[in-house]
Amino acid sequence: MEQINNIQVVPCTSSNYLKPFRVHYSQNGTKKSWDFMRTHDSVSILIFNTTSQCFILVKQFRPAVYMCEWEKNQSTQAKEKGTEDTPVPEEEEKGETENHTHLPPASAGVTYELCAGLVDKPDLSLEEIARQEVLEECGYDVPLSKLRRITSYRSGVGVTGAKQTIFYAEVSDENCVGEGGGEPLEGELIEVVKVPLQEAMKFAYDENIPKTMGVIFSFIWFHSNVSPKFKISTNV
């Protein structure tokens, strides 16, 4: 997962996932404009294994996260060399990024996340998409009746405004029918990670562990809504 090379940054002229737009509008008589991306809505699933008393997360390399770290690394190097205002070399503008020295390790782009997927199948319900993602990414076959809707919210409100719907699923070892890991044909390379219940809140608040807000929110939700039922502690 963390053997990343042949890095190239090139213009994105078309995409199946992101479409950039600029909207012009008036607000209280003031003319304004805003750039935004149109993208798919998504689902995410908090999975709790009742057999091993642990949460099932996924871990994967995220190019966007890596490039943020890469740019921060470049800025730090420029400051150290006193070349903050030096223009980007032409070869880098064309995408020849790999040859630049001191690239951050690939681990800088790896994050811990809830099992999730895009809402891009109009013939399937949100629950059916969520069930499919749990099977593909984590290897658990979860009946639709076992998926509990937690809530939905708008993510990236300044850029995309897409809606994500979060589900909760309780599974046991009996529901595990495969290794997960995502769909290779779609280029997914996902590692299934188990977080013991007793370590969940420490994991959520540890800033040294790169994770999504969905992980933090869902662990807090579990502590407030599920832990009392099981009479178990998440060590908040």
C-alpha positions as CSV (number, residue, x, y, z in Angstrom):
1,M,0.0,0.0,0.0
2,E,2.8,2.4,0.8
3,Q,5.0,1.8,-2.1
4,I,4.1,5.0,-4.1
5,N,6.2,6.2,-7.0
6,N,6.0,7.6,-10.5
7,I,4.1,10.7,-9.1
8,Q,2.9,13.1,-11.7
9,V,0.6,16.1,-11.3
10,V,-1.2,17.0,-14.5
11,P,-4.3,19.1,-15.4
12,C,-7.6,17.4,-14.9
13,T,-9.5,18.1,-18.1
14,S,-12.3,15.6,-17.4
15,S,-13.4,13.4,-14.5
16,N,-16.2,10.9,-13.7
17,Y,-16.1,12.1,-10.1
18,L,-15.5,15.9,-10.0
19,K,-16.9,18.7,-12.2
20,P,-15.8,22.3,-11.5
21,F,-18.1,25.2,-11.9
22,R,-18.3,28.9,-11.0
23,V,-21.7,30.3,-9.9
24,H,-22.5,34.0,-10.1
25,Y,-25.3,35.3,-7.8
26,S,-26.6,38.3,-5.8
27,Q,-27.0,38.2,-2.1
28,N,-28.8,41.1,-0.4
29,G,-28.1,43.2,-3.5
30,T,-24.3,42.4,-3.5
31,K,-23.0,40.5,-6.6
32,K,-20.9,37.5,-5.7
33,S,-19.3,34.5,-7.3
34,W,-18.1,31.2,-6.0
35,D,-16.2,28.2,-7.3
36,F,-17.5,24.7,-6.5
37,M,-17.3,21.1,-7.4
38,R,-20.2,18.9,-8.3
39,T,-19.7,15.4,-7.1
40,H,-21.6,12.3,-6.0
41,D,-23.2,11.9,-2.6
42,S,-21.9,9.1,-0.5
43,V,-22.6,6.6,2.3
44,S,-20.4,5.5,5.2
45,I,-20.9,2.7,7.7
46,L,-19.7,2.4,11.3
47,I,-19.2,-1.4,11.7
48,F,-19.0,-2.9,15.2
49,N,-18.0,-6.6,15.6
50,T,-19.8,-7.9,18.7
51,T,-17.7,-11.1,18.7
52,S,-14.4,-9.4,19.1
53,Q,-15.7,-6.1,20.6
54,C,-14.0,-3.9,18.0
55,F,-14.7,-1.4,15.3
56,I,-13.9,-2.3,11.7
57,L,-12.3,0.6,9.8
58,V,-10.5,0.8,6.5
59,K,-7.1,2.2,5.8
60,Q,-6.1,3.5,2.4
61,F,-3.8,5.8,0.5
62,R,-5.5,9.1,-0.4
63,P,-3.7,11.1,-3.1
64,A,-5.3,14.4,-2.1
65,V,-4.0,14.0,1.4
66,Y,-0.6,13.1,0.2
67,M,-0.4,16.1,-2.2
68,C,-1.3,18.4,0.7
69,E,1.6,17.0,2.6
70,W,3.8,17.3,-0.5
71,E,3.0,21.0,-0.9
72,K,3.6,21.6,2.8
73,N,6.9,19.8,2.4
74,Q,7.9,21.9,-0.6
75,S,7.0,25.1,1.2
76,T,9.2,24.1,4.2
77,Q,12.1,23.3,1.9
78,A,11.7,26.6,0.1
79,K,11.8,28.5,3.4
80,E,14.9,26.7,4.5
81,K,16.6,27.5,1.2
82,G,15.2,31.1,1.1
83,T,13.5,30.5,-2.2
84,E,9.8,30.9,-1.3
85,D,9.2,33.1,-4.4
86,T,11.1,30.8,-6.8
87,P,8.7,29.8,-9.7
88,V,7.8,26.2,-10.2
89,P,10.2,24.6,-12.7
90,E,8.7,24.0,-16.1
91,E,9.1,20.2,-15.8
92,E,7.1,20.2,-12.6
93,E,4.3,22.2,-14.3
94,K,4.2,19.4,-16.8
95,G,3.8,16.8,-14.1
96,E,7.4,15.6,-13.6
97,T,7.0,15.6,-9.9
98,E,8.8,12.4,-9.0
99,N,12.3,13.7,-9.6
100,H,12.0,16.4,-6.9
101,T,14.0,15.6,-3.9
102,H,12.8,14.9,-0.4
103,L,9.3,13.6,-1.2
104,P,7.3,12.8,1.9
105,P,6.9,9.1,2.7
106,A,3.8,7.4,1.2
107,S,2.5,7.0,4.7
108,A,1.8,10.7,4.7
109,G,-1.2,10.0,2.5
110,V,-2.6,7.1,4.4
111,T,-5.8,7.7,6.4
112,Y,-8.1,5.7,8.6
113,E,-11.8,5.9,7.6
114,L,-15.2,4.4,7.9
115,C,-16.2,1.9,5.2
116,A,-17.7,4.1,2.6
117,G,-18.7,4.5,-1.0
118,L,-20.2,6.8,-3.6
119,V,-23.9,7.0,-4.4
120,D,-23.6,6.3,-8.1
121,K,-26.0,3.5,-8.7
122,P,-29.4,4.9,-9.2
123,D,-31.1,1.5,-9.2
124,L,-29.9,0.8,-5.6
125,S,-31.2,2.3,-2.3
126,L,-28.7,3.9,0.1
127,E,-29.0,0.8,2.3
128,E,-28.2,-1.5,-0.6
129,I,-25.2,0.6,-1.6
130,A,-24.0,0.5,2.1
131,R,-24.4,-3.3,2.3
132,Q,-22.4,-3.7,-1.0
133,E,-19.6,-1.5,0.3
134,V,-19.3,-3.4,3.6
135,L,-19.0,-6.6,1.7
136,E,-16.5,-5.3,-0.8
137,E,-14.3,-3.3,1.5
138,C,-14.5,-5.3,4.8
139,G,-15.7,-8.8,3.9
140,Y,-18.9,-8.8,6.0
141,D,-22.3,-9.8,4.6
142,V,-24.7,-7.7,6.5
143,P,-28.5,-8.1,6.0
144,L,-30.3,-4.9,5.1
145,S,-32.3,-5.2,8.3
146,K,-29.2,-4.8,10.3
147,L,-28.3,-1.4,8.8
148,R,-29.3,1.4,11.1
149,R,-29.4,4.9,9.7
150,I,-27.6,7.3,12.0
151,T,-27.9,10.6,10.2
152,S,-26.9,12.5,7.1
153,Y,-24.9,15.7,6.7
154,R,-23.4,18.0,4.1
155,S,-19.6,17.6,3.7
156,G,-17.2,20.0,2.1
157,V,-19.8,22.8,2.2
158,G,-17.3,25.3,0.8
159,V,-16.3,23.2,-2.2
160,T,-18.8,20.3,-2.9
161,G,-21.8,20.5,-0.7
162,A,-22.3,16.7,-1.2
163,K,-24.4,14.7,1.2
164,Q,-23.1,11.8,3.2
165,T,-25.4,9.4,5.0
166,I,-24.0,7.4,7.9
167,F,-25.2,3.9,8.8
168,Y,-24.4,1.7,11.8
169,A,-24.0,-2.1,11.4
170,E,-23.5,-4.7,14.1
171,V,-21.7,-7.8,12.8
172,S,-20.2,-10.9,14.2
173,D,-17.5,-13.3,13.1
174,E,-20.2,-15.4,11.5
175,N,-21.0,-12.5,9.1
176,C,-17.4,-12.5,7.8
177,V,-17.4,-14.2,4.4
178,G,-14.2,-12.7,2.9
179,E,-11.1,-10.6,3.4
180,G,-12.5,-7.4,2.0
181,G,-9.9,-5.0,0.5
182,G,-12.1,-3.3,-2.0
183,E,-12.7,-3.9,-5.7
184,P,-9.4,-4.4,-7.6
185,L,-11.1,-3.7,-10.9
186,E,-11.9,-0.2,-9.6
187,G,-8.3,0.3,-8.5
188,E,-9.1,0.0,-4.8
189,L,-6.4,-1.1,-2.4
190,I,-7.9,-1.1,1.1
191,E,-6.6,-2.6,4.4
192,V,-9.2,-3.7,7.0
193,V,-8.3,-2.4,10.5
194,K,-9.7,-3.4,13.8
195,V,-9.9,-0.9,16.6
196,P,-10.7,-2.4,20.1
197,L,-13.6,-0.9,21.8
198,Q,-11.6,0.0,24.9
199,E,-9.2,2.1,22.7
200,A,-11.8,3.8,20.5
201,M,-12.0,7.2,22.1
202,K,-8.2,7.4,22.6
203,F,-7.9,6.5,18.9
204,A,-10.5,9.1,17.9
205,Y,-8.7,12.0,19.7
206,D,-5.2,11.1,18.9
207,E,-4.1,13.8,16.4
208,N,-1.1,11.7,15.3
209,I,-3.5,9.2,13.8
210,P,-4.7,10.5,10.4
211,K,-8.5,9.9,10.2
212,T,-11.7,11.4,8.9
213,M,-14.2,13.4,10.9
214,G,-16.6,10.5,10.3
215,V,-14.5,8.2,12.5
216,I,-14.5,10.7,15.4
217,F,-18.2,11.5,15.1
218,S,-19.3,7.9,14.9
219,F,-17.2,6.8,17.8
220,I,-18.8,9.6,19.9
221,W,-22.2,8.6,18.6
222,F,-21.6,4.9,19.6
223,H,-20.6,6.0,23.1
224,S,-23.8,7.9,23.6
225,N,-26.2,5.6,21.9
226,V,-24.9,2.1,21.9
227,S,-22.6,1.6,24.8
228,P,-25.4,2.0,27.4
229,K,-27.3,-0.9,25.8
230,F,-24.3,-3.2,26.0
231,K,-23.3,-1.8,29.4
232,I,-19.8,-1.4,28.1
233,S,-17.3,1.4,28.4
234,T,-15.5,3.2,25.6
235,N,-13.1,4.8,28.1
236,V,-13.9,8.4,27.2
